[in-house]
Amino acid sequence: MKTHKRTLRIVVALAVLVVAVASAHFGGALPVGTLCLACPVGFAQVAAASQSIPWHLLPGVLAVLAIVFLLGRVFCSWVCPSQLLKNVFGGHTPRGLYGRGGAACEDASSGDGGAPVELSGRTDDALSAAAEKAAPSHSCSACAKGAPSIKTQGVVLAVLLVVSFAVGFPVFCLLCPIGLVFGTLWALNRVFVLLQPGWELIVFPLMLLAELFLFKRWCAAICPLGFFFGLMEKARTKLGFGVRPQASCATCVSSEGCRTCSTVCPENIDVAAVDAPTLEACTLCGDCLENCPTKSIKLAFGAPKNAPKAPEASVAVPAPDEDLASKPE
Amino acid sequence: MTDITRRGFLAAGVASAALVGVGGFGAATGQADRPFVRPPGAESNARLAASCNRCQRCLQACPYGIITPVPLSESLVAYGTPLLAFEHGYCDFCMQCVDACPTDALSYGGPRERDLGVAVVVKDACVAWDWSGCTVCKDECPVEGAITLDDHDRPVVHPDFCDGCGRCEQVCPSASLRAYDSSVQNKGIVVVSRACASAHAARSVTSEELGTGRYERASEALAPHSQGVHPNGPHDKKEAGHENA
């Protein structure tokens, strides 16, 4: 799998952290704050805990929701520090809302011997493995219908707001992985600038480890931010609005069994067979664009068109054809 | 739209339990309104803990770098909310932190808008209690009348005047004057929150009393300062109570 896009995502997300830390040291006139400034969950929590509406947070929150409406969950793969950690420490397996990509796919594609599940170590042979069982139906689109579970996220958010209201302080801020990343940065700052080591340096990384790497369903099932994002996604899906990856029927080789896009996709979205609900999970990471063997996937505006499933679309697969032949099962 | 899967339900359940646990712990221990010395504009510790979303913008805005997040070892619940530390500077009420605050955790108005806390003299650390001669805190205090000297030339803080700006704590030389005695760690004069038990100690405390009383909430907070001419930004001064009351 090509990883230029992932490197780029790491750079972008790191830049956000660098700006926040730099502002803490050289700020004064320009306090840029942290991502908390635009956090819809923080807004809701503070409103519940203080029983008054923090109006100054509203512009940032609305801006974030507008971005999600226009571009989808770009925040998740490009900015979120949790995803940054997953990109950096998650090995070569793309991990998205589902944790290890394909975990949600297990049942749906059980007949394939878990071909879409094993992502690690598979590069170009993803094509060959998929090709040798050229399933006519787009089986993987079935597994991807499990968009991030907005219901469980909603439950977490509801509990969170009730608890915040009852105890009088924003509770999720103490557990939020994004906050923990910033907390770790401030703790490092404390060690190196004020020379005061603290427990944060041990506790926060451990909490992050537990939340992101042991609790793999954090993003999909728990993250209350995802609830707000999910709502926006539903709205834009309904309106058929916004930027999405779309496969071009002319060159897509999905009908010949290529499953590269769903294999590299952290959310297991089969871009060729894409339907509206599936795309709710898309974080616009760009891995499918980068890895598509025929470069058929482009970012396009508007409602997704129907998948290229016509069997006569037997466009010659360029180079990987030899690959297929030379790699029997 | 999907139904809730078993794993999803389990995950949400565990997360909800954790939220209830953390919230309950905070409420049970009363850590949320532990009396810290907060930046200006914090109405009360409880109010700040409720409104602060720990965005660290005040920390970035402070031109003197005296705002620091509450460390985890001090409070699990108030972690990351702003705290004033006067090692490297003091507050002149430029109010840039209040301007930067996106919630109403720090806000204008109210009797405690410019009332950070009150200084207390630490008997066993203050060198003027052992030898007369040191008057650094009184000399440096920006508020005329907040610190005076008693008959033995020892500093006495007047809570009516003191706004808790931290200048005395910043400049107090006791730690270096007592460098021979490593048991003395405190500054000879320390700013504490008006909501804490030590604020009620009559003018001076021992290190031991300060250790326990500093973060112990008093049943009633000490009244805010009401007199004196106070700093109002780096180049300005104004009389107490003008915008406050």
Interface residues (C-beta under 8 A of the other chain):
Chain A: A20 S23 A24 G27 G28 L30 P31 V32 G33 T34 C36 L37 C39 G42 F43 Q45 V46 A49 S50 Q51 S52 P54 H56 L57 G60 K145 G146 A147 S149 I150 K151 T152 Q153 V155 V156 V159 L160 V163 S164 A166 V167 G168 F169 P170 V171 F172 C173 L174 L175 G179 F182 G183 W186 A187 R190 L194 Q196 G198 W199 E200 V203 F215 R217 W218 A220 A221 I222 P277
Chain B: M1 T2 D3 I4 T5 R7 G8 F9 A11 A12 V14 A15 S16 A18 L19 V20 V22 G23 G24 G26 A27 A32 A46 R47 A49 A50 S51 C52 N53 R54 C55 Q56 R57 C58 L59 Q60 A61 C62 P63 T68 P69 P71 L72 S73 L76 V77 A78 Y79 G80 E87 Q96 A100 C101 P102 T103 D104
